[in-house]
Amino acid sequence: MTTPQGGSNHATDCEIAHRITNALIVKGTNVRALSDATGISYPTLRRSLTGGRSLTFLEFGKIAGAIDVPPSTLLPATLTGNAA
């Protein structure tokens, strides 16, 4: 996802991808099933989860819905205002 300033933040994208990947593991599913559930093409989703591109807001929402988690659980604390 892009940062509020409008520029891409690779570290933030990687943290979100890591959280999504962990959520998939907990749910017992995989990227292919997530692709099918969200309608996001598998290559696009793989690029997003390996740091090759940022997720759009719409894609992020579809992913959270498909893995049945509140979107805030997939965001780093720096984006939710819960930073220590």
Secondary structure, DSSP 8 states (H G I E B T S, - for coil): -B-TTSSB-HHHHHHHHHHHHHHHHHHT--HHHHHHHH---HHHHHHHHTTSS---HHHHHHHHHHTT--GGGGS-HHHHT---
